[in-house]
Amino acid sequence: MSDFRLGDIIDDHCIKCRRITNHAIVSIVNTEPAKVRCRTCYHDHDYRHEIAPPTKKELKKMELFNQVLASATPPGLEEEAATPEIAVEPAKKPKARGKKA
């Protein structure tokens, strides 16, 4: 459906209502809705294509993960990590345990 007009009703995620509700198109850019108005709480916001924004908790987890990832691989070790040398030691046989006679 590419023929949007001002005032058409579409579904989108409302931040204030915290759910997908009916929205009226308020502005259009390049034949796509740019701004919409929730018909439940009348809040205007950008059109989100029915996708909920990440929560603050998710953003914090993502930030912490990126910090750990950056500290795990120092900048100079990337080349060495690509071609690691593996030293293989021969397997040792376990000593046999038996009853002493």
Sine and cosine of phi, psi and omega as CSV:
sin_phi,cos_phi,sin_psi,cos_psi,sin_omega,cos_omega
0.00,0.00,0.99,-0.15,-0.06,-1.00
-0.96,-0.28,-0.04,1.00,-0.01,-1.00
-0.99,-0.14,0.98,0.21,0.03,-1.00
-1.00,0.02,0.57,-0.82,0.09,-1.00
-0.77,-0.64,0.40,-0.92,0.05,-1.00
-0.87,0.50,0.72,-0.70,0.02,-1.00
1.00,-0.05,-0.19,0.98,0.06,-1.00
-0.88,0.47,0.49,-0.87,-0.01,-1.00
-0.99,-0.16,0.82,-0.58,0.06,-1.00
-0.71,-0.71,0.32,-0.95,0.06,-1.00
-1.00,0.02,0.63,-0.78,0.06,-1.00
-0.38,-0.93,0.28,-0.96,0.02,-1.00
-1.00,0.07,0.83,-0.55,0.03,-1.00
-0.99,-0.11,0.77,-0.63,0.00,-1.00
-0.93,0.36,-0.65,0.76,-0.04,-1.00
-0.94,0.35,-0.69,0.73,-0.01,-1.00
-0.99,0.17,-0.34,0.94,-0.02,-1.00
0.86,0.50,0.64,0.77,0.06,-1.00
-0.28,-0.96,0.14,-0.99,0.04,-1.00
-0.99,0.11,0.82,-0.57,-0.01,-1.00
-0.71,-0.70,0.09,-1.00,0.08,-1.00
-0.96,0.29,0.65,-0.76,0.02,-1.00
-0.73,-0.68,0.52,-0.85,0.10,-1.00
-0.98,-0.20,0.66,-0.75,0.00,-1.00
-0.96,0.27,0.79,-0.61,-0.03,-1.00
-0.97,-0.22,-0.61,0.79,0.04,-1.00
-0.58,-0.82,0.45,-0.89,-0.04,-1.00
-0.79,-0.62,0.70,-0.72,0.07,-1.00
-0.77,-0.64,0.83,-0.56,0.00,-1.00
0.81,0.59,0.75,0.67,0.02,-1.00
0.87,0.49,0.27,0.96,0.07,-1.00
-0.85,-0.53,0.60,-0.80,0.04,-1.00
-0.88,0.48,0.71,-0.70,0.02,-1.00
-0.96,-0.29,-0.73,0.69,0.02,-1.00
-0.82,-0.58,0.59,-0.80,0.03,-1.00
-0.72,-0.69,0.34,-0.94,0.02,-1.00
-0.84,-0.55,0.81,-0.58,0.02,-1.00
-0.91,0.41,0.73,-0.68,-0.01,-1.00
-1.00,0.07,-0.03,1.00,0.05,-1.00
-1.00,-0.10,-0.77,0.64,-0.06,-1.00
-0.92,-0.38,-0.04,1.00,0.03,-1.00
0.89,0.46,0.51,0.86,0.04,-1.00
-1.00,0.01,0.78,-0.62,0.06,-1.00
-1.00,0.01,0.68,-0.73,0.06,-1.00
-0.36,-0.93,0.17,-0.99,0.05,-1.00
-0.91,0.41,0.50,-0.86,0.04,-1.00
-0.95,0.31,0.81,-0.59,-0.11,-0.99
-0.96,-0.28,0.08,1.00,0.00,-1.00
0.84,0.54,0.62,0.78,0.04,-1.00
0.88,0.47,0.41,0.91,0.01,-1.00
-0.95,-0.32,0.80,-0.59,0.01,-1.00
-0.97,0.25,0.67,-0.74,0.05,-1.00
-0.93,0.36,0.43,-0.90,0.01,-1.00
-0.91,0.41,0.53,-0.84,0.01,-1.00
-0.97,0.25,0.23,-0.97,0.03,-1.00
-0.89,0.46,-0.57,0.82,0.01,-1.00
-0.91,0.42,-0.68,0.73,0.04,-1.00
-0.90,0.43,-0.65,0.76,0.01,-1.00
-0.90,0.45,-0.64,0.77,0.00,-1.00
-0.92,0.40,-0.67,0.74,0.04,-1.00
-0.87,0.49,-0.68,0.73,-0.01,-1.00
-0.90,0.44,-0.65,0.76,0.01,-1.00
-0.91,0.43,-0.71,0.71,0.02,-1.00
-0.90,0.44,-0.64,0.77,0.03,-1.00
-0.88,0.47,-0.68,0.74,0.01,-1.00
-0.91,0.41,-0.57,0.82,0.05,-1.00
-0.92,0.40,-0.70,0.72,0.01,-1.00
-0.91,0.42,-0.66,0.75,0.00,-1.00
-0.90,0.44,-0.64,0.77,0.01,-1.00
-0.93,0.37,-0.58,0.82,-0.03,-1.00
-0.99,0.13,-0.33,0.95,-0.04,-1.00
-0.96,0.29,-0.54,0.84,-0.01,-1.00
-0.86,-0.50,0.99,-0.16,0.04,-1.00
-0.89,0.46,0.46,-0.89,-0.10,-0.99
-0.85,0.53,-0.57,0.82,-0.08,-1.00
-0.99,0.11,-0.21,0.98,-0.09,-1.00
-1.00,-0.10,0.06,1.00,-0.04,-1.00
-0.90,0.43,-0.62,0.78,-0.01,-1.00
-0.94,0.34,-0.65,0.76,0.01,-1.00
-0.92,0.38,-0.57,0.82,-0.02,-1.00
-0.94,0.35,-0.42,0.91,-0.02,-1.00
-0.95,0.32,-0.56,0.83,-0.01,-1.00
-0.79,-0.62,0.97,0.24,-0.01,-1.00
-0.98,0.22,0.54,-0.84,0.08,-1.00
-0.99,-0.11,0.77,-0.64,-0.05,-1.00
-0.93,-0.37,0.84,-0.54,0.04,-1.00
-1.00,-0.10,0.82,-0.57,-0.02,-1.00
-0.95,-0.30,0.84,-0.54,0.04,-1.00
-0.99,-0.14,0.57,-0.82,0.03,-1.00
-0.91,0.41,0.57,-0.82,-0.03,-1.00
-0.95,0.31,0.69,-0.73,0.01,-1.00
-1.00,-0.03,0.65,-0.76,0.04,-1.00
-0.99,0.16,0.69,-0.73,0.05,-1.00
-0.94,0.35,0.56,-0.83,0.02,-1.00
-0.94,0.35,0.65,-0.76,-0.01,-1.00
-0.97,0.24,0.77,-0.64,0.04,-1.00
-0.97,-0.26,0.84,-0.55,0.00,-1.00
-0.57,-0.82,0.12,-0.99,0.02,-1.00
-0.97,0.24,0.71,-0.70,0.04,-1.00
-0.99,0.11,0.69,-0.72,-0.04,-1.00
-0.99,-0.11,0.00,0.00,0.00,0.00
